[in-house]
Amino acid sequence: MPVIRSSEAVTHEIHGARFVSYATPLTGSKELCAWRGEIPAGTKAPAHTVNREEIFHLLDGELLITLDDETCRVTAGDTLIINPGATLSVENPTDRTAISWVTTSIGLEATLADGTVITPPWAN
């Protein structure tokens, strides 16, 4: 039985946020990836368009999420469904770190506004 201990999770940092990956092909997952996101106070991640569906669940804190052209405030316990092709930006306007849990399928890519494609190692 594959059990990924928190001490074995791999941490990546990009655009001011920390991604702690648990379920990936390297840990034995065949179809899905899952990670904990830590979005520090004052962080505003760049808008990016995703090629896979993401389920984004906020465990702790509060964020401003812009999905396509609609912005909403999400709080702990809220879940967003981000469809392929949607453009997402995440901002933490508060004074404390927000914690999220994200699940998606293997092969996620994020395209920034300038056309740069990011293939996150925690999702592949």
Biotite code that builds the C-alpha atoms (Angstrom):
import biotite.structure as struc

atoms = struc.array([
    struc.Atom([0.000, 0.000, 0.000], chain_id="A", res_id=1, res_name="MET", atom_name="CA", element="C"),
    struc.Atom([1.596, 3.311, -1.053], chain_id="A", res_id=2, res_name="PRO", atom_name="CA", element="C"),
    struc.Atom([1.666, 5.687, 1.895], chain_id="A", res_id=3, res_name="VAL", atom_name="CA", element="C"),
    struc.Atom([3.396, 9.003, 1.404], chain_id="A", res_id=4, res_name="ILE", atom_name="CA", element="C"),
    struc.Atom([4.523, 10.342, 4.761], chain_id="A", res_id=5, res_name="ARG", atom_name="CA", element="C"),
    struc.Atom([4.632, 14.084, 5.245], chain_id="A", res_id=6, res_name="SER", atom_name="CA", element="C"),
    struc.Atom([8.380, 13.765, 5.776], chain_id="A", res_id=7, res_name="SER", atom_name="CA", element="C"),
    struc.Atom([8.656, 12.264, 2.257], chain_id="A", res_id=8, res_name="GLU", atom_name="CA", element="C"),
    struc.Atom([6.665, 14.942, 0.435], chain_id="A", res_id=9, res_name="ALA", atom_name="CA", element="C"),
    struc.Atom([8.637, 17.052, -2.021], chain_id="A", res_id=10, res_name="VAL", atom_name="CA", element="C"),
    struc.Atom([8.452, 20.837, -1.732], chain_id="A", res_id=11, res_name="THR", atom_name="CA", element="C"),
    struc.Atom([8.640, 23.235, -4.686], chain_id="A", res_id=12, res_name="HIS", atom_name="CA", element="C"),
    struc.Atom([8.455, 27.038, -4.625], chain_id="A", res_id=13, res_name="GLU", atom_name="CA", element="C"),
    struc.Atom([7.291, 29.232, -7.487], chain_id="A", res_id=14, res_name="ILE", atom_name="CA", element="C"),
    struc.Atom([5.778, 32.728, -7.744], chain_id="A", res_id=15, res_name="HIS", atom_name="CA", element="C"),
    struc.Atom([6.003, 33.205, -3.982], chain_id="A", res_id=16, res_name="GLY", atom_name="CA", element="C"),
    struc.Atom([3.963, 30.109, -3.106], chain_id="A", res_id=17, res_name="ALA", atom_name="CA", element="C"),
    struc.Atom([5.024, 26.719, -1.800], chain_id="A", res_id=18, res_name="ARG", atom_name="CA", element="C"),
    struc.Atom([3.717, 23.448, -3.245], chain_id="A", res_id=19, res_name="PHE", atom_name="CA", element="C"),
    struc.Atom([4.153, 20.289, -1.189], chain_id="A", res_id=20, res_name="VAL", atom_name="CA", element="C"),
    struc.Atom([3.533, 17.312, -3.469], chain_id="A", res_id=21, res_name="SER", atom_name="CA", element="C"),
    struc.Atom([2.219, 14.007, -2.204], chain_id="A", res_id=22, res_name="TYR", atom_name="CA", element="C"),
    struc.Atom([0.565, 12.053, -5.036], chain_id="A", res_id=23, res_name="ALA", atom_name="CA", element="C"),
    struc.Atom([2.590, 12.002, -8.279], chain_id="A", res_id=24, res_name="THR", atom_name="CA", element="C"),
    struc.Atom([3.807, 9.353, -10.708], chain_id="A", res_id=25, res_name="PRO", atom_name="CA", element="C"),
    struc.Atom([7.046, 9.266, -8.695], chain_id="A", res_id=26, res_name="LEU", atom_name="CA", element="C"),
    struc.Atom([5.095, 8.255, -5.577], chain_id="A", res_id=27, res_name="THR", atom_name="CA", element="C"),
    struc.Atom([3.009, 5.640, -7.394], chain_id="A", res_id=28, res_name="GLY", atom_name="CA", element="C"),
    struc.Atom([-0.030, 7.546, -8.668], chain_id="A", res_id=29, res_name="SER", atom_name="CA", element="C"),
    struc.Atom([-1.228, 6.422, -12.098], chain_id="A", res_id=30, res_name="LYS", atom_name="CA", element="C"),
    struc.Atom([-3.795, 9.132, -12.928], chain_id="A", res_id=31, res_name="GLU", atom_name="CA", element="C"),
    struc.Atom([-3.968, 11.868, -10.292], chain_id="A", res_id=32, res_name="LEU", atom_name="CA", element="C"),
    struc.Atom([-1.712, 14.367, -8.573], chain_id="A", res_id=33, res_name="CYS", atom_name="CA", element="C"),
    struc.Atom([-2.382, 16.032, -5.243], chain_id="A", res_id=34, res_name="ALA", atom_name="CA", element="C"),
    struc.Atom([-0.521, 18.692, -3.312], chain_id="A", res_id=35, res_name="TRP", atom_name="CA", element="C"),
    struc.Atom([-0.831, 21.156, -0.474], chain_id="A", res_id=36, res_name="ARG", atom_name="CA", element="C"),
    struc.Atom([-0.430, 24.776, -1.474], chain_id="A", res_id=37, res_name="GLY", atom_name="CA", element="C"),
    struc.Atom([0.865, 27.376, 0.961], chain_id="A", res_id=38, res_name="GLU", atom_name="CA", element="C"),
    struc.Atom([0.094, 30.917, -0.203], chain_id="A", res_id=39, res_name="ILE", atom_name="CA", element="C"),
    struc.Atom([1.824, 33.475, 2.051], chain_id="A", res_id=40, res_name="PRO", atom_name="CA", element="C"),
    struc.Atom([0.237, 36.757, 3.080], chain_id="A", res_id=41, res_name="ALA", atom_name="CA", element="C"),
    struc.Atom([0.489, 39.384, 0.356], chain_id="A", res_id=42, res_name="GLY", atom_name="CA", element="C"),
    struc.Atom([1.143, 36.880, -2.445], chain_id="A", res_id=43, res_name="THR", atom_name="CA", element="C"),
    struc.Atom([-0.382, 37.566, -5.845], chain_id="A", res_id=44, res_name="LYS", atom_name="CA", element="C"),
    struc.Atom([0.322, 34.761, -8.304], chain_id="A", res_id=45, res_name="ALA", atom_name="CA", element="C"),
    struc.Atom([0.293, 35.556, -12.034], chain_id="A", res_id=46, res_name="PRO", atom_name="CA", element="C"),
    struc.Atom([-2.756, 34.600, -14.069], chain_id="A", res_id=47, res_name="ALA", atom_name="CA", element="C"),
    struc.Atom([-2.363, 31.261, -15.804], chain_id="A", res_id=48, res_name="HIS", atom_name="CA", element="C"),
    struc.Atom([-4.509, 29.048, -18.009], chain_id="A", res_id=49, res_name="THR", atom_name="CA", element="C"),
    struc.Atom([-4.684, 25.360, -17.099], chain_id="A", res_id=50, res_name="VAL", atom_name="CA", element="C"),
    struc.Atom([-5.001, 22.415, -19.475], chain_id="A", res_id=51, res_name="ASN", atom_name="CA", element="C"),
    struc.Atom([-6.511, 20.004, -16.914], chain_id="A", res_id=52, res_name="ARG", atom_name="CA", element="C"),
    struc.Atom([-9.395, 20.191, -14.487], chain_id="A", res_id=53, res_name="GLU", atom_name="CA", element="C"),
    struc.Atom([-8.315, 21.119, -10.963], chain_id="A", res_id=54, res_name="GLU", atom_name="CA", element="C"),
    struc.Atom([-10.189, 20.748, -7.711], chain_id="A", res_id=55, res_name="ILE", atom_name="CA", element="C"),
    struc.Atom([-8.977, 23.484, -5.352], chain_id="A", res_id=56, res_name="PHE", atom_name="CA", element="C"),
    struc.Atom([-10.061, 23.184, -1.716], chain_id="A", res_id=57, res_name="HIS", atom_name="CA", element="C"),
    struc.Atom([-9.125, 25.905, 0.776], chain_id="A", res_id=58, res_name="LEU", atom_name="CA", element="C"),
    struc.Atom([-8.201, 24.304, 4.089], chain_id="A", res_id=59, res_name="LEU", atom_name="CA", element="C"),
    struc.Atom([-7.278, 27.450, 6.010], chain_id="A", res_id=60, res_name="ASP", atom_name="CA", element="C"),
    struc.Atom([-7.293, 31.182, 5.412], chain_id="A", res_id=61, res_name="GLY", atom_name="CA", element="C"),
    struc.Atom([-8.898, 33.408, 2.832], chain_id="A", res_id=62, res_name="GLU", atom_name="CA", element="C"),
    struc.Atom([-8.066, 34.132, -0.816], chain_id="A", res_id=63, res_name="LEU", atom_name="CA", element="C"),
    struc.Atom([-9.239, 36.217, -3.737], chain_id="A", res_id=64, res_name="LEU", atom_name="CA", element="C"),
    struc.Atom([-9.613, 33.915, -6.725], chain_id="A", res_id=65, res_name="ILE", atom_name="CA", element="C"),
    struc.Atom([-10.162, 35.203, -10.229], chain_id="A", res_id=66, res_name="THR", atom_name="CA", element="C"),
    struc.Atom([-11.459, 32.544, -12.580], chain_id="A", res_id=67, res_name="LEU", atom_name="CA", element="C"),
    struc.Atom([-11.652, 33.859, -16.122], chain_id="A", res_id=68, res_name="ASP", atom_name="CA", element="C"),
    struc.Atom([-13.068, 37.337, -15.474], chain_id="A", res_id=69, res_name="ASP", atom_name="CA", element="C"),
    struc.Atom([-14.956, 36.670, -12.239], chain_id="A", res_id=70, res_name="GLU", atom_name="CA", element="C"),
    struc.Atom([-13.361, 37.376, -8.857], chain_id="A", res_id=71, res_name="THR", atom_name="CA", element="C"),
    struc.Atom([-14.634, 35.953, -5.605], chain_id="A", res_id=72, res_name="CYS", atom_name="CA", element="C"),
    struc.Atom([-13.440, 35.691, -2.039], chain_id="A", res_id=73, res_name="ARG", atom_name="CA", element="C"),
    struc.Atom([-13.056, 32.101, -0.832], chain_id="A", res_id=74, res_name="VAL", atom_name="CA", element="C"),
    struc.Atom([-12.666, 31.041, 2.773], chain_id="A", res_id=75, res_name="THR", atom_name="CA", element="C"),
    struc.Atom([-11.681, 27.847, 4.580], chain_id="A", res_id=76, res_name="ALA", atom_name="CA", element="C"),
    struc.Atom([-13.929, 24.972, 3.536], chain_id="A", res_id=77, res_name="GLY", atom_name="CA", element="C"),
    struc.Atom([-14.728, 26.379, 0.079], chain_id="A", res_id=78, res_name="ASP", atom_name="CA", element="C"),
    struc.Atom([-13.956, 24.323, -3.032], chain_id="A", res_id=79, res_name="THR", atom_name="CA", element="C"),
    struc.Atom([-13.453, 25.551, -6.589], chain_id="A", res_id=80, res_name="LEU", atom_name="CA", element="C"),
    struc.Atom([-13.760, 23.496, -9.740], chain_id="A", res_id=81, res_name="ILE", atom_name="CA", element="C"),
    struc.Atom([-11.375, 24.882, -12.331], chain_id="A", res_id=82, res_name="ILE", atom_name="CA", element="C"),
    struc.Atom([-12.136, 23.538, -15.783], chain_id="A", res_id=83, res_name="ASN", atom_name="CA", element="C"),
    struc.Atom([-9.547, 22.978, -18.525], chain_id="A", res_id=84, res_name="PRO", atom_name="CA", element="C"),
    struc.Atom([-8.963, 26.177, -20.477], chain_id="A", res_id=85, res_name="GLY", atom_name="CA", element="C"),
    struc.Atom([-9.914, 28.433, -17.558], chain_id="A", res_id=86, res_name="ALA", atom_name="CA", element="C"),
    struc.Atom([-7.624, 31.271, -16.567], chain_id="A", res_id=87, res_name="THR", atom_name="CA", element="C"),
    struc.Atom([-6.910, 31.433, -12.857], chain_id="A", res_id=88, res_name="LEU", atom_name="CA", element="C"),
    struc.Atom([-5.192, 33.882, -10.561], chain_id="A", res_id=89, res_name="SER", atom_name="CA", element="C"),
    struc.Atom([-4.817, 33.605, -6.815], chain_id="A", res_id=90, res_name="VAL", atom_name="CA", element="C"),
    struc.Atom([-4.204, 36.443, -4.367], chain_id="A", res_id=91, res_name="GLU", atom_name="CA", element="C"),
    struc.Atom([-3.819, 36.386, -0.605], chain_id="A", res_id=92, res_name="ASN", atom_name="CA", element="C"),
    struc.Atom([-4.701, 39.902, 0.571], chain_id="A", res_id=93, res_name="PRO", atom_name="CA", element="C"),
    struc.Atom([-4.641, 38.892, 4.249], chain_id="A", res_id=94, res_name="THR", atom_name="CA", element="C"),
    struc.Atom([-1.899, 38.934, 6.863], chain_id="A", res_id=95, res_name="ASP", atom_name="CA", element="C"),
    struc.Atom([-1.574, 35.149, 7.216], chain_id="A", res_id=96, res_name="ARG", atom_name="CA", element="C"),
    struc.Atom([-0.691, 32.167, 5.046], chain_id="A", res_id=97, res_name="THR", atom_name="CA", element="C"),
    struc.Atom([-3.567, 30.368, 3.326], chain_id="A", res_id=98, res_name="ALA", atom_name="CA", element="C"),
    struc.Atom([-3.412, 26.578, 2.948], chain_id="A", res_id=99, res_name="ILE", atom_name="CA", element="C"),
    struc.Atom([-5.054, 24.722, 0.060], chain_id="A", res_id=100, res_name="SER", atom_name="CA", element="C"),
    struc.Atom([-5.339, 21.158, -1.213], chain_id="A", res_id=101, res_name="TRP", atom_name="CA", element="C"),
    struc.Atom([-5.360, 20.655, -4.989], chain_id="A", res_id=102, res_name="VAL", atom_name="CA", element="C"),
    struc.Atom([-6.106, 17.532, -6.992], chain_id="A", res_id=103, res_name="THR", atom_name="CA", element="C"),
    struc.Atom([-5.738, 17.235, -10.763], chain_id="A", res_id=104, res_name="THR", atom_name="CA", element="C"),
    struc.Atom([-4.829, 14.690, -13.387], chain_id="A", res_id=105, res_name="SER", atom_name="CA", element="C"),
    struc.Atom([-1.247, 13.950, -14.356], chain_id="A", res_id=106, res_name="ILE", atom_name="CA", element="C"),
    struc.Atom([-0.020, 16.222, -17.151], chain_id="A", res_id=107, res_name="GLY", atom_name="CA", element="C"),
    struc.Atom([-1.156, 19.592, -15.831], chain_id="A", res_id=108, res_name="LEU", atom_name="CA", element="C"),
    struc.Atom([0.393, 22.549, -17.610], chain_id="A", res_id=109, res_name="GLU", atom_name="CA", element="C"),
    struc.Atom([-0.120, 26.219, -16.883], chain_id="A", res_id=110, res_name="ALA", atom_name="CA", element="C"),
    struc.Atom([0.291, 28.862, -19.570], chain_id="A", res_id=111, res_name="THR", atom_name="CA", element="C"),
    struc.Atom([1.128, 32.394, -18.431], chain_id="A", res_id=112, res_name="LEU", atom_name="CA", element="C"),
    struc.Atom([-0.169, 35.496, -20.214], chain_id="A", res_id=113, res_name="ALA", atom_name="CA", element="C"),
    struc.Atom([3.144, 35.888, -22.088], chain_id="A", res_id=114, res_name="ASP", atom_name="CA", element="C"),
    struc.Atom([2.809, 32.366, -23.527], chain_id="A", res_id=115, res_name="GLY", atom_name="CA", element="C"),
    struc.Atom([5.313, 30.728, -21.177], chain_id="A", res_id=116, res_name="THR", atom_name="CA", element="C"),
    struc.Atom([4.226, 27.154, -20.425], chain_id="A", res_id=117, res_name="VAL", atom_name="CA", element="C"),
    struc.Atom([4.989, 25.835, -16.956], chain_id="A", res_id=118, res_name="ILE", atom_name="CA", element="C"),
    struc.Atom([4.989, 22.089, -16.412], chain_id="A", res_id=119, res_name="THR", atom_name="CA", element="C"),
    struc.Atom([4.890, 21.857, -12.628], chain_id="A", res_id=120, res_name="PRO", atom_name="CA", element="C"),
    struc.Atom([6.990, 18.973, -11.339], chain_id="A", res_id=121, res_name="PRO", atom_name="CA", element="C"),
    struc.Atom([4.435, 18.364, -8.573], chain_id="A", res_id=122, res_name="TRP", atom_name="CA", element="C"),
    struc.Atom([1.760, 17.571, -11.196], chain_id="A", res_id=123, res_name="ALA", atom_name="CA", element="C"),
    struc.Atom([3.686, 15.342, -13.585], chain_id="A", res_id=124, res_name="ASN", atom_name="CA", element="C"),
])
